[in-house]
C-alpha cells in the first residue's frame, strides 16, 4: 500500500514538473516568433557582453554591438513583445507645459496564452537581475568601462520591467503576495531567534 502511494505521489510530481516545463515551450505559444525574439535579443546582448571579446579583438566594435543589441532588446520589449505577449504598453508623454507623464495601457486578452506570459515575465525579470549582477561584480572588480555597458543593460531592462509592472495589475497582485509572504517569514524568523 505504501509503495502504491509513493508511486502515485511520484507520478503527480512528474506531471507537475512536466506542466512547469511545458509552460516555457514556445512552440505551443500563441506568438512563438515573438517569444523567440524576446529571448533572442536578450541572448545576443548577454553573449556579446560576455564572449564577443574572445572572438573580436576590437573593443570599440564589441561595445558598438553590445549597444545595438541593448537597443534592439529595449525596443522590441517595449513596443512589440509587451503588447503581443502580455497585452501591456507603457510610454512617456509630455503635457503642453512640458511636464513628463508616464502612461500605462492594458489591452484586452485577445490571442495570448499562459506560455506567452511566462516567457515574457521570466526572461524580462531574469535579464534585469543578470544585468544588475554584472554591474555589481564590475563595481567590485573596478572594471569601469564594463560597469558602463552592464549599467546600460541593467537600466534599460529595469525600466522596461518597471513600466510593464506598473501596467499589470496581475503582477502587482503577485508581488504583494510575495511581499506579505516574505514579511510573514521574516517576522517568524525574528520571533524564533
N, C-alpha and C positions, 0 to 999 in steps of 0.2 A: 504494500500500500504506500509506504514511504517513497519507494523508488518511482512509483507512478506519479505521485505529487511532484517529485523533483523533475520528472520528465515533462510534466505539464508546465511547471514554472519555467523550465529551460526553454520550452517551445514558445511561451509567451514572451520571454526576454528576447529570443531570437527574432520574433515577429516585430517587437518594438524597435530593436536595432535596425531591422530591415526598413521599417517605416521611416526612421530617422535618416537613414542613408538615402532612401528614395526622395526625401524632402529636398535634396540637392541635385537630383537627376534633371539636368536642364533639357534633356531630350523630351521630357514629359511636361515641360513648362508651357504656358500659353504663348510666351515670346522667347523661344530658345536662342534666336540670333541676338536679341537684345541682352539676354542673360550672358551670352558668350562675350559680347563686347564690354559689358560691365566688369567682367573678370579680366578680360584680355588687356585692357589699358592699365589696370592696376598691376597686373603681372609685368607688363612692359616697363612701367616706371620702377618697380622693385628690381627687376632684372638689370636694367640699365644702371641703377644706383649701385647695386652690389657687384655685378660681374662685368660690366662693359669696360672697366679699366683694365681687365685682363686681356680683352680682345683688341681694343683700340688704344693706341698709345697717346693719342691727342686728348689731353684733359679737357680742353676747350670744347671739342666735338662731343665728348662724353657728356659734359654739362648741358650743352645745347640739346642733345637728345633727351636727357632727363627732363628738362623744362618742357620740351614738346610733349612728352608722354604725360607729364603732370597736367598740362593744358588740355590735352585730349581727354584725360580721365575726368577732370573737373567739368568740362563742357558736356561730355556725354552723360555723366551722372546728373548734373543739374538740369539739363534740357531734354534728355531722351529717356534714360533708364528710370529716373524717378517718376516720370509721367506714365510710362508704359508698365513698369513692373509693380509699382505701389500706388499709382494714381495720385501722386503728390507733385506740387511745384511750388517753388519759392523764388522770389526776386525782390530787388530793391527798386523803389520808385522815388521820385522827387516831387515835392509839393511846389506850387508856384513861388513860395517864399524861399525855396532852396533846401528845405529840410528833407532828410532821407527817411523814407518809410519802408519797412520790410513788409512784404505781402506774402501770405501763405495760402495756398489753394489745395483743396482736396476734391478730386474728381470722383464721380460715381464708379462703382465697380463694374465695368463692362466686361472686358476679357482679360482677367488676371487670375492667377492661381496662387495657391499657398507656396508652391515652389518658387514662383517669381518673387514673392515677398521674402522668403527665406534667403534666397540668393542675394537679393538687394541688401537687406539689413546685415546679414552675416559678413559679407565681403566689405561693405562700407565701414562697419564698426571695426572689423579686423584690420583693414588697411589703415584706418585712423590710429588705432593703437600701435600698429607696427611702426608707422612714421614717428609717432611720439617716442617710442622706444629707441629708434635710431637717433633722434635728437638728443635724448638723454645720454646714450652711450658716447656720442660725439662730444658732448659737453664734458663728460668725464675724461675723455682721451684728448681733449683740447684740439680736435680736428675742426678748425674754424670754417674752412671752406665747405666741408661736408655738413656742418651744422646749418649752413645757409640752405643747401639743397634739400636736406631732410626736413628742415623747418618749413620750407615752401610746401613740400608734400604734406606735412602734418597740418599746416594752416589750411590748405585747400580741402583736404579730406575732412577736417573737423568742421569747417564752415559748411560743407555740404551735409555732414551728419547732423549738425545743429539745425540747419534750415529744414531738413526733412523731419527731424524730430519735432520741431515746432508745428509742422503741418499735420503730423499724425497723432490723432487723439488716442489711437490704439497703442502706439509706442509710449506715449506719456503715461497711459494707464499701467502698462507693463513696468515701466521704470518706477512708478510709485509703489508697485507691489514689491519690486526688488529692494527699494529703499526701506520700506517697512519691514521686510524680512531681515535685512542686514541690521537695522536698528534693533529689532527684537533679539537677534542672535548676539549682538554686541552687548545689550543690557543683560542677557542671560549669562554671558561670559563674565561680565563685570560683577554680577551678583555672586556667581560661583567662586570667584577668586578673593 
